[in-house]
Amino acid sequence: MGGNARVINHDNGEVTAFAEQINLYEIRRSDLVSDLLSMLKILNGVFVTDYKIQIWDFDLLDSGEAFNGSSESFVNPTISDEDFIKHKQFIGDIDITIPHELLNSVFDFLANSIGNKFGKFVYLGQCKAKFYGHQINSVWDYNGHNIQIDFEGTEYKNKKPTEFAKFAHSASWADIEQGYKGVHHKYLLINLVRAISENDNIIILTPKSLITEEKAKKKVIHEPPRTFAFSIDRGLRSKYQNVDLILEGKQCVKELTTADSDYNTDIEKISRILFNEYDERFWSFTGLLNMISNKKEKNTIIKMYQHIYKQLWGTGAQALFRNDPVQDHLVKEKMISALIKEFPYLVDIDTILITELKEEFYNKYKTVELSD
C-alpha cells in the first residue's frame, strides 16, 4: 500500500523525508488533481527537452487512462469531491504508468531534478541510489505536504497501457464504494486459479528425469500440484508440459520455468478459461466474487479460501502497511468478511489454524516484507 516511500540522501544514507497519507479533508481533491495534471504536463515537457521523447500524450493524462488503481478514480472528474471523500478520505499514493522502456531515463531525469519545481510541486527525491525493479517511488512537496507518486513501468502499445496492464493494477470505483481495494480483487483471482487448477491426476518428474518407465524420477511434493498460475505482472500460464509417459495410470509432466512459459494476457480468454464465459464483472472484486458464487462448487471455494488466508497471513505473507499492523489486519479482514458473507460455511473452516497464522504474522510484523 502507498504512503510508505522515503527520501534518502545517498551521500550519507540519511533519511530526509517520508511520504504521508493525503487527507482529503485537508487538501481539496479537485485542486490537487488540477495541480497534479499541470505538474505532470510540465515534467513531460522538460523531459522532452532533455530526452527528445515524451512520456505521455496529454490526452492520456486528461482522460485518466495513464493512472492505475484507485488513482484513476481519484482523477476522474465525473466523480465529485463529495462522493469520493465519502468512500476514500485518505490517499496513500498516486500511481501513474509510464512505458516500461522509459523507466531508466525517467529515473535519471528525476535524480537530476531534486529540489526542482514543477508547477506547484517540488521534487524531493526517492530511496534508490540506482534504478532497479519496475517502478519509481518518488516523494514530492505540495504546499507543505509530502506526497508519494509512483511511476509504474508498464507495457504500452499505441502510446497507452495495454488492456492487461490496466486490468492487473485496476481498482474499480464500484469496489471502492464498498470499501474494497485492488489487492482484494487480485488476491481473489490468484487464489481462484490455485484452487481450480489443483490436479492429483498428474505426476511431476524431476527436471533431469529420463522419460522411461524404468528410470523416471518423481519430484517430491507436499501438496497437490497446480497446473496454472496467475501473475499480476505477466498473466496466466501453464506450469507444466506433458511428456510421453504414463505412470500409475497418471499423465507425467515436467515443470516449466517462468522463462520458458507462455503467458496469456488476453482478459477475455483468461475469464473463459476460468469460467467458460466473459463479462465485465471479471474486472472487480465484487463482480468476480459473484461469478465464483454462481459458477464454482463448494469444494473449490473452500480450497480457494484456504489459499487466500495463507497468502494473507501464512509463510511469505506480505505486510500491506509500514509499521501499521492494525490497518493491515483491517484490510485483510475486509476480504475474509466478504468471503464469509457470500459463503457462510467458510466461517468454520480452519479457524484454529488461521488464528495461529495471524498471531505468528503480527508478532513479527515489523520484519515482514512490505508489499508494493
DRENLOVEX-702001 format. One record per residue: x, y, z of N, C-alpha, C in turn. Coordinates in steps of 0.001 Angstrom, whole numbers, padded with zeros to 6 digits, always signed. Atoms other than C-alpha are relative to their C-alpha. Layout:
BEGIN
XYZXYZXYZ/...
***
This chain:
BEGIN
+000831-001176+000000+000000+000000+000000+000881+001247+000000/-000786-001198+000195+001110+003570-000643+000216+000805+001266/-000307-000864-001118+002369+006348+001572+001162-000486+000835/-001114+000591-000742+005462+004371+002573+001371+000455-000487/-001279-000335+000631+008154+005956+000399+000845+000911+000904/-000954-000832-000725+011260+007552+001892+000893+000723-000996/-001035-000697+000762+013755+010077+000574+001309-000193+000740/-001303+000276-000623+017369+009116+001227+001075+000853-000661/-001192-000692+000481+020434+011291+000893+001057-001064-000265/-000867+001120+000350+022673+008886-000972+001478+000287+000264/-001373-000297-000400+025850+010684+000099+000292-000508+001409/-000236+000412-001384+025365+009839+003778-000993-001040+000513/+000974+001012-000392+022421+007403+003850-001100+000497+000899/+000993-000564-000910+020283+009764+005919-001375+000061-000678/+001370-000165+000476+016503+009620+005529-000402+001448+000235/+000282-001431-000117+015488+013211+004807-001488+000326-000061/+001446-000262+000072+011739+012844+004226-000753-001311-000140/+000914+001123+000167+008840+010414+004404-001247+000491-000730/+001313-000296+000561+005721+010334+002283-001042-000085+001105/+001080+000031-000978+002491+010902+004172-001321-000302-000700/+001331+000216+000543-001110+009898+003700-000614+001355-000369/+000662-001223+000434-003093+012510+001787-001399+000034+000619/+001293-000154-000656-006009+013656+003947-000849+000972-000825/+000802-000817+000908-008701+014934+001597-000950+000941+000725/+000664-001058-000754-010303+016911+004426+000928+001205+000172/-000972-001080-000105-007094+018972+004488+000385+000565-001359/-000359-000415+001354-006370+019119+000760-001209-000244-000897/+001156+000161+000874-009210+019749-001670+000378-000849-001206/-000346+000960+001056-009224+016855-004107+000081+000653-001378/+000025-000560+001349-010175+018846-007227+001170+000949-000227/-001176-000868+000141-007414+021398-006561+001260-000832-000188/-001172+000857+000116-004845+018658-006061+000063-000657-001371/+000015+000647+001318-005915+016860-009246+000404+000986-001081/-000343-001015+000994-005715+020068-011276+001491+000334+000035/-001423-000330-000136-002269+020917-009897+000882-001189-000386/-000755+001198+000358-001099+017325-010336+000120-000138-001514/-000030+000121+001461-002054+017220-014019+000889+001083-000610/-000877-001072+000487-000345+020579-014565+001463-000356+000218/-001382+000382-000296+002799+019306-012857+000500-001063-000960/-000430+001091+000876+002904+016132-014942+000216+000488-001433/-000178-000541+001354+002490+018105-018167+001274+000832-000093/-001257-000753-000025+005335+020439-017173+001185-000961+000010/-001063+001015-000060+007510+017462-016238+000177-000656-001356/-000035+000629+001320+006624+015843-019551+000732+000892-001003/-000639-000930+000934+007708+018962-021430+001489+000124+000224/-001434-000082-000292+011052+019233-019644+000697-001291-000409/-000573+001284+000394+011648+015521-020230+000200-000057-001517/-000127-000034+001468+011029+016023-023963+001222+000810-000401/-001163-000837+000308+013631+018783-023997+001298-000765+000214/-001236+000716-000344+016224+016526-022366+000187-001288-000788/-000108+001349+000559+015411+013167-023974-000633-000151-001378/+000564-000007+001358+013625+014096-027228-001129-001012-000182/+001153+000890+000071+010683+011844-026400-000920+000346+001160/+000906-000297-001097+007553+012448-024376-000367-001280+000744/+000414+001149-000805+006437+010169-021558-001451-000351-000305/+001434+000232+000236+002684+010608-022141-000524+000974-001038/+000859-000940+000708+000299+012096-024628-000860+000713+001027/+000828-000744-000960-001626+014835-022835-001391-000606+000125/+001332+000617-000052-004882+013073-023739-000033-001146+000999/-000068+001137-000921-003724+010094-021703-000059+000472+001449/+000073-000570-001340-003297+012314-018648-001395+000544+000279/+001301-000628-000222-006534+014250-019089-001129-001017+000131/+001046+001023-000068-008596+011089-019609+000104-000858+001257/-000238+000840-001173-007085+009436-016518+000525-001371-000338/-000401+001349+000399-006050+006396-018548+001447-000307+000376/-001394+000223-000386-002409+006901-017585+000122-000460+001443/-000064+000296-001424-003290+006319-013921-000457-001421+000289/+000310+001372-000397-003528+002961-012141-000824-000032+001279/+000690+000264-001249-005741+001544-009435-000996+001086+000366/+000944-001012-000469-007764+003938-007289+000382+001399-000464/-000410-001316+000503-005723+006827-008703-000784+000392-001240/+000812-000321+001172-007770+006552-011886-001338+000604+000428/+001226-000592-000533-010926+007210-009858+000288+001351+000648/-000382-001245-000668-009090+009919-007920+000007+001175-000979/-000085-001095+000973-008518+011974-011091-001231+000076-000901/+001184+000060+000863-011902+011112-012641-000933+001172+000313/+000821-001186-000295-013850+014404-012973-001487-000300+000113/+001419+000340-000110-017196+012582-013201-000375-000433+001412/+000239+000314-001413-016803+011582-009525+000218+001274+000797/-000105-001257-000741-017489+014570-007295+000934-000151+001192/-000827+000013-001206-015199+015558-004434-000766-000595+001172/+000817+000456-001123-018030+014887-002018-000202-001512-000041/+000223+001438+000127-018711+011408-003369+001292-000770+000238/-001282+000697-000159-015042+010479-003485+000394-000071+001470/-000471-000047-001390-014241+011590+000049-000913-000803+000925/+000921+000816-000792-017321+009784+001346+000493-001437+000099/-000464+001389+000040-015687+006494+000364+001505-000132+000215/-001453+000097-000093-011987+007358+000479+000557+001342+000476/-000490-001253-000570-010758+010069+002841+001501+000159-000183/-001457-000040+000088-007064+009154+002593+000489-000651-001290/-000690+000561+001159-004872+008537-000438+001433-000289+000417/-001358+000356-000394-001658+006652+000205+001041+000490-000980/-000915-000460+001033-000019+007493-003090-000798+000228-001277/+000599-000182+001322-000736+008408-006685+000795-000860-000968/-000658+000962+000890+000026+005662-009207-000218+000415-001445/+000100-000355+001406+000804+006656-012772+000926-000885-000812/-000784+000885+000857+002014+004406-015562+000940+000808-000885/-000865-000514+001059+004931+005101-017856+000453-001191-000830/-000511+001127+000794+006218+002987-020748+001209-000630+000682/-001047+000688-000763+008461+000354-019199+001391+000339-000507/-001325-000258+000572+011301+001138-021579+000536+001384+000368/-000450-001331-000406+011450+004720-020231+000374+000082+001476/-000246-000034-001442+011928+003749-016575+001396+000515+000348/-001365-000430-000313+015703+004160-016574+000208+001478-000289/-000156-001412+000367+015515+007501-018347-000736+000902+000976/+000751-000801-000967+012816+008813-016012+000710+000007+001352/-000759+000062-001254+014857+007623-013018+001159+000990-000034/-001139-000913+000121+017932+009509-014255-000469+001454-000030/+000550-001350+000080+015826+012557-015074-000367+000518+001393/+000389-000412-001345+014387+012656-011552+001208+000163+000914/-001210-000096-000828+017793+012033-009974+000700+001342-000189/-000612-001297+000299+018960+015255-011640-000958+001164+000236/+001022-001040-000180+015798+017163-010645-000326+000266+001461/+000289-000174-001429+015983+017061-006829+000036+001490+000353/+000122-001413-000358+014835+020425-005497-000649+000852-001068/+000602-000770+001088+013371+021478-008822-001508+000100+000179/+001432-000247-000112+009886+022930-009011-000671-000246-001338/+000818+000265+001178+007324+021654-011479-001424+000447+000342/+001288-000529-000412+004227+023817-011201+000004+000257+001494/+000106-000200-001453+003161+023709-007544+000658-001127+000798/-000670+001126-000653+005212+020569-006782+001509+000204-000030/-001459+000015-000054+008843+020382-005673+000449-001441+000185/-000457+001393-000100+010667+017099-006243+001012-000139+001127/-000869+000198-001163+012252+015843-003001+000981-001145-000192/-000892+001138+000219+013721+012520-004145-000702-001320+000244/+000528+001345-000271+013317+008805-003503+001102-000824+000660/-000902+000781-000866+015095+005908-001811+001124-000717-000752/-000987+000804+000733+017102+004252-004597+001152+000863-000510/-001161-000672+000571+020635+005278-005493+000175-000374-001470/-000045+000480+001383+020489+003192-008670-001327-000667-000315/+001309+000529+000342+017480+002049-010584-000003-001524-000062/+000294+001421+000168+016109-001491-010294-001500-000163+000204/+001418+000282-000209+012682-003075-010311-000872+000523-001118/+000993-000358+001016+009547-001973-012118-000703+001316+000299/+000634-001276-000264+008645+001339-010515+000925+000923+000774/-000748-001030-000718+009970+004573-009048-000939+000602+001028/+000824-000535-001092+008549+005574-005643+000556+001366+000387/-000537-001343-000192+009054+009331-005588-000826+000782+001018/+000660-000833-001000+008207+011947-002956+000098+001458-000438/+000102-001385+000458+007058+015485-003767-000610+000869+001095/+000613-000975-000890+006364+018553-001659-001103+000744-000753/+001137-000733+000564+002933+020015-002374-000613+000818+001123/+000535-000915-001015+002081+023035-000249+000262-000507+001422/-000374+000455-001335+003928+021529+002720-000369-001428+000323/+000358+001400-000189+002603+018003+002285+000918-000861-000881/-000866+000919+000749+004914+015145+001231-000853-001084-000659/+000894+000874+000745+003032+013259-001470+000809-001012-000804/-000677+001066+000734+004119+009923-002917-000638-000170-001371/+000437+000290+001365+003884+009494-006675+000836-001163-000510/-000682+001187+000511+004732+006060-008058-000097-000028-001518/-000065+000155+001453+005865+005881-011686+000172-001493-000280/+000029+001453+000154+004972+002319-012658+000297-000393-001448/-000357+000471+001323+006726+000724-015599-001042-000968-000536/+001154+000714+000528+004003-000672-017837+000178-000238-001487/-000018+000250+001440+003648-002273-021235-000978+000949-000684/+000812-000920+000795+002389+000362-023653-000076-000517-001445/+000168+000211+001444+001002-000191-027147-000843+001142-000533/+000706-001140+000595-000151+002612-029416-000102+001157+000983/-000161-001141-000897+001006+005129-026792-000934-000025+001203/+000817+000103-001202-001213+003821-023991+000181-001378+000618/-000173+001305-000649-001182+000993-021432-000867-001059-000671/+000777+001101+000566-002303-002394-022715-001177-000328+000916/+001166+000387-000795-005605-003849-021548+000420-000809+001220/-000416+000815-001140-003829-006398-019358+000705+000844+001054/-000684-000871-000956-001624-003723-017781-001003+000768+000844/+001038-000705-000747-004741-001787-016803-000728-000959+000946/+000703+000992-000815-006501-004924-015527+000824-000392+001217/-000861+000514-001067-003522-006056-013448+000145+000987+001149/-000152-001009-001062-003460-002781-011498-001290+000796+000182/+001281-000694-000067-007146-001931-011561-000557+000009+001424/+000795-000052-001231-009351-000878-008652-001296+000694-000391/+001241-000560+000528-012950-000381-009705-000652+000940+001009/+000698-000926-000876-014960+002513-008329-001122-000703+000752/+001057+000767-000667-017788+000067-007569+000541-000707+001237/-000629+000616-001176-015380-001765-005235+000333+001045+001060/-000397-001052-000942-014078+001441-003676-001211+000479+000792/+001213-000447-000672-017644+002481-002880-000403-000948+001134/+000344+000979-001034-017982-000701-000822+001177-000296+000939/-001120+000133-000918-014610-000358+000888+001029-001037-000394/-000966+000998+000456-012670-002877-001204+001120+000658-000804/-001188-000509+000671-009222-002387-002699+000388-000899-001171/-000480+000783+001123-007485-003547-005835+000675-001287+000445/-000682+001194-000486-005445-006002-003751-000993-001121+000302/+001016+001029-000246-008663-007806-002764-000347-000728-001299/+000332+000587+001300-009516-008366-006434+001107-000927-000484/-001112+000787+000528-006042-009628-007332+000263-001250+000839/-000168+001180-000850-005719-011932-004302-001096-001026-000273/+001094+000915+000302-009127-013402-005118+000279-000751-001293/-000270+000628+001294-008106-014087-008714+001169-000979+000088/-001178+000870-000135-004684-015516-007848-000376-001318+000664/+000299+001203-000778-006147-017960-005359-001149-000808-000585/+000965+000765+000790-009119-018910-007513+000745-000898-000991/-000795+000787+000946-006587-020023-010124+000682-001159+000721/-000646+001067-000763-004710-022006-007484-000996-001112+000328/+000987+000999-000430-007896-023736-006324-000507-000844-001153/+000615+000763+001093-009348-024704-009685+001023-000800-000790/-001003+000713+000791-006032-025913-011075+000701-001108+000778/-000555+001150-000720-005241-028458-008340-000339-001275-000749/+000189+001202+000821-004774-031784-010070+000819-001157+000586/-000670+001175-000575-003989-035072-008307+000263-001084-001037/-000099+001027+001031-004053-036956-011593+001188+000193-000923/-001243-000120+000754-000602-035936-012791+001162-000357+000912/-001239+000288-000723+002886-036985-011755+001071+000930-000543/-001040-000939+000407+005623-034370-011789+001350-000697+000055/-001340+000587+000058+009032-035608-012886+001043+001063+000332/-001092-000924-000271+012297-034064-011784+000534+000537-001324/-000486-000598+001241+013962-031751-014325+000938-000902-000815/-000969+000838+000703+016650-034336-015147-000483-001434-000190/+000533+001359+000113+014379-037376-015114-000017-000468-001448/+000144+000611+001314+014550-039739-018058-001470-000350-000217/+001413+000244+000324+011248-040325-019832-000181-001478-000353/+000243+001435+000163+011109-044086-019381-000617-000517+001289/+000685+000528-001170+009029-046184-017028+000987-000483+001051/-000968+000572-000922+012111-047795-015507+000831+001068+000711/-000935-000978-000556+014181-044635-014919-000633+001352+000326/+000672-001259-000325+011577-041955-014349+000168+000322+001487/-000155-000438-001389+012163-039947-011163-001080+001034+000319/+001090-000891-000382+009206-038349-009444+000506+001097+000942/-000323-001112-000882+009532-034942-007828-000802-000135+001285/+000681+000070-001292+008709-034930-004118-000753+001308+000224/+000816-001180-000270+005841-032523-003414-000836-000252+001259/+000707+000128-001278+003889-031827-000222-001424+000536-000067/+001375-000433+000198+000633-030507-001678-000381-000320-001437/+000408+000349+001364-001441-031204-004787+000615+000944-001023/-000545-000875+001046+000188-029903-007972-001087+000889-000575/+000936-000944+000606-001443-026858-009555+000458+000281-001419/-000387-000028+001410-001483-026761-013334+000121+001407-000572/-000066-001376+000481-001948-022997-013742+000493+000920+001113/-000358-001058-000956-000574-019863-012077-000324+001333-000641/+000284-001348+000498-001637-016254-012373+000962+000984+000629/-000921-001038-000451+000884-013425-012133-000600+001363-000336/+000516-001345+000242-000251-009828-011737+000814+000704-001080/-000860-000691+000953+002707-008680-013810+000026-000651-001376/-000268+000690+001269+002697-011344-016524-001191-000735-000580/+001182+000671+000537-000674-013125-016835-000146-001434+000475/+000303+001393-000337-001907-016724-016768+000911-000927-000791/-000888+000944+000693+000467-019582-017558-000277-001426+000425/-000033+001419-000352+000540-023360-017655+001345-000286+000652/-001224+000241-000754+003081-024597-015122+000757-001233-000475/-000621+001268+000390+003781-027986-016732-000215-000272-001480/+000207+000519+001352+004231-029624-020086-000090-001522+000075/+000140+001458+000027+003073-033161-020807+001211-000651-000643/-001030+000806+000647+005672-035804-021601-000628-001343-000380/+000570+001238+000558+005138-039087-023406+000229-001166+000964/-000157+001062-000983+004833-041245-020318-001204-000013+000935/+001071+000204-000970+002038-042659-018142+000539-000908+001100/-000393+000804-001145+002842-043923-014641-001183-000111+000955/+001072+000221-000970+000353-045449-012229-001336+000521-000512/+001242-000454+000611-002377-044516-014664-000136+001511-000072/+000051-001463-000006-001480-040828-014467+000948+000578-001045/-000839-000709+000956-000076-038396-017026+001223+000578+000697/-001231-000593-000529+003549-037437-016372+000234+001368-000644/-000271-001350+000478+004588-033804-016690+001353+000450+000530/-001196-000673-000505+007691-031667-016309-000312+001476+000188/+000282-001389-000336+007687-028245-014738+000665+000942-000993/-000537-001042+000862+008145-025228-016982+000550+001129+000872/-000481-001196-000676+010352-022404-015754-000837+001189-000466/+000745-001185+000436+008768-018977-015863+000572+000549-001305/-000619-000495+001230+011270-018080-018596-000470-000788-001216/+000434+000847+001118+010047-020989-020739-001521-000028-000166/+001459+000043+000030+006356-020347-020094-000567+001046-000952/+000767-000963+000795+003894-018675-022425-001103+000567+000883/+000985-000661-000852+001746-016128-020583-001167+000516-000839/+001217-000481+000642-001829-015433-021609-000405+001311+000664/+000375-001304-000549-002670-011748-021176-001305+000516-000597/+001288-000374+000571-005973-011713-023038-001068-000171+001082/+000923+000041-001137-008535-010826-020338-001207-000874-000302/+001170+000807+000353-011471-012382-022181+000347-001483-000006/-000394+001407+000052-009571-015626-022788+000273-000549+001408/-000251+000453-001370-008429-015829-019148-001324-000277+000703/+001310+000189-000617-012022-015388-017991-000673-001264-000521/+000649+001188+000577-013221-018088-020376+000689-001288+000468/-000703+001167-000548-010517-020485-019149-000514-000317+001396/+000401+000184-001394-011695-019946-015570-001501-000237+000170/+001457+000033-000197-015461-019619-016084-000807-000473-001209/+000704+000322+001247-016295-020641-019653-000899+001139-000464/+000742-001175+000447-017668-017122-020101+000803+001237+000332/-000626-001278-000330-016651-013480-020015-001079+001055+000158/+000756-001244-000082-018359-010372-018715+000783+000974+000861/-000766-001059-000639-017288-007109-017133+000127-000176+001514/-000141+000267-001432-017789-008455-013598+001407-000488+000342/-001333+000564-000201-014380-010092-014022+000997+001069+000450/-000921-001094-000279-012757-006646-013545-000056+000500+001442/+000122-000531-001355-013885-006067-009943-000054-001120+001021/+000065+000979-001080-013685-007846-006599-001431-000491+000203/+001390+000398-000231-017441-007801-006057-000558-000779-001182/+000463+000718+001178-018070-008908-009625+000579-001395-000101/-000654+001304+000054-015535-011718-009514-000562-000921+001075/+000583+000798-001076-016937-012884-006181-001376-000532-000415/+001318+000422+000485-020392-013016-007766+000116-001100-001041/-000218+001043+001004-019079-015051-010697+000382-001317+000662/-000405+001211-000724-017431-017508-008296-001210-000635+000679/+001182+000493-000690-020647-017810-006309-000951-000723-000952/+000930+000580+000972-022642-018597-009448+000561-001210-000735/-000593+000977+000919-020138-020880-011165+000832-001100+000670/-000947+000938-000583-017924-022707-008675-000631-000809+001138/+000538+000911-001004-018612-025661-006397+000623+000280+001378/-000411-000236-001388-018272-025649-002606+001426-000465+000250/-001340+000530-000244-015130-027793-002621+001070+000932-000564/-000947-000935+000609-013357-025369-004980+000090+001280+000817/+000027-001240-000778-014426-022370-002901+000742-000173+001321/-000741+000259-001242-013082-023960+000297+001504-000009-000271/-001429+000003+000348-009740-024627-001400+000494+001425-000248/-000371-001394+000278-009660-021031-002659+000167+000779+001301/-000049-000678-001295-010378-019740+000865+001267-000386+000760/-001202+000455-000700-007551-021845+002294+001257+000616-000606/-001134-000665+000643-005128-020449-000272+000029+001489+000365/+000063-001436-000284-006322-016888+000452+000549+000313+001386/-000472-000374-001335-005778-016914+004218+001485-000316+000172/-001444+000246-000057-002339-018456+003704+000770+001136-000672/-000665-001134+000638-001446-015635+001306-000069+001249+000872/+000151-001166-000860-002752-013080+003791+000908-000059+001224/-000688+000086-001294-001019-014423+006906+001014-001145+000110/-000878+001162-000100+000979-017569+006103+001446+000310-000315/-001419-000142+000323+004631-018166+005282+000175+000845-001258/-000248-000868+001142+005876-015416+002976-001048+001077-000205/+001034-001037+000133+002781-013226+003508+000621+001378+000144/-000564-001342+000017+003416-009549+002898-000814+000964+000851/+000666-001093-000700+002633-006520+005026-000524+000998-001021/+000593-000973+000912+000349-004018+003351+000294+001437+000414/-000256-001345-000511+001276-001022+005553+001248-000022+000871/-001221-000084-000801+004589+000043+007043-000341+000328+001452/+000142-000240-001443+004565-000249+010856-001449+000235+000433/+001410-000202-000357+000769-000435+010953-000751-001329-000089/+000672+001298+000031-000406-003961+011782-001519+000107+000162/+001446-000157-000181-003841-002658+012796-000675+000229-001340/+000579-000269+001318-004533-001255+009331+000151-001204-000924/-000204+001219+000783-003056-004356+007717-001101-001009+000296/+001016+000971-000411-005448-006519+009713-001390+000420-000469/+001307-000485+000431-008458-004335+008888-000230-000267-001483/+000141+000194+001446-007818-004511+005150-000144-001486-000342/+000066+001428+000280-007228-008263+005167-001299-000615+000513/+001252+000507-000550-010223-008962+007408-001196+000418-000845/+001073-000445+000896-012382-006960+004994-000245-001042-001082/+000134+001043+001025-011692-009631+002382-000594-001275+000582/+000513+001213-000635-012299-012519+004763-001484+000144+000313/+001416-000236-000329-015597-010971+005900-000874-000094-001242/+000771+000067+001242-016745-010622+002289-000190-001444-000445/+000083+001410+000389-015972-014284+001604-000984-000752+000885/+000889+000702-000931-017788-015498+004724-001452+000452-000194/+001358-000481+000266-020783-013283+003945-000582-000687-001231/+000468+000639+001235-021004-014779+000442-000134-001506+000171/-000021+001456-000187-020208-018333+001585+000036-000291+001513/+000031+000110-001469-021334-018704+005255+000672-001247+000551/-000613+001229-000489-019983-022257+005528+001498+000154+000251/-001436-000199-000206-016431-020835+005449+000334+000405+001431/-000272-000504-001348-016821-019467+008981+000615-001058+000906/-000517+001077-000845-015937-022867+010448+001245-000680-000578/-001145+000644+000660-013030-023684+008105+001304+000467+000641/-001381-000220-000452-009610-023914+009780+000144+001203+000938/-000055-001193-000851-010352-021292+012451+001208+000004+000934/-001162+000081-000911-007627-022526+014825+001288+000307-000767/-001192-000245+000805-005009-022554+012056+000112+001476-000376/-000025-001417+000369-005987-019047+010916+000450+000851+001180/-000400-000739-001202-005655-017752+014486+001495-000127+000246/-001432+000232-000201-002196-019315+014761+000835+000773-001030/-000731-000715+001049-001074-017852+011427+000017+001499+000275/+000077-001428-000309-002279-014394+012422+000941+000376+001136/-000842-000313-001157-000504-014496+015769+001477+000028-000390/-001403+000050+000423+002774-015512+014181+000334+001164-000917/-000238-001085+000959+002436-012953+011381+000138+001340+000711/-000025-001316-000635+001670-009980+013629+001057+000106+001098/-001108-000028-000955+004279-010975+016219+001307+000436-000661/-001229-000379+000709+006942-010399+013568-000289+001041-001078/+000474-000891+001062+005114-007694+011591+001060+000958-000495/-000975-001017+000413+007944-005169+011577+001112-000553-000883/-001086+000599+000783+010282-007653+009900-000488-000614-001308/+000484+000615+001227+007980-008919+007147+000146+000980-001155/-000194-000811+001188+008437-007696+003607-001245+000838-000298/+001112-000879+000346+006298-004730+002594-000434-000247-001419/+000545+000190+001339+004001-005290-000360+000068+001299-000774/+000030-001183+000859+004292-002905-003304-001431+000501-000121/
***
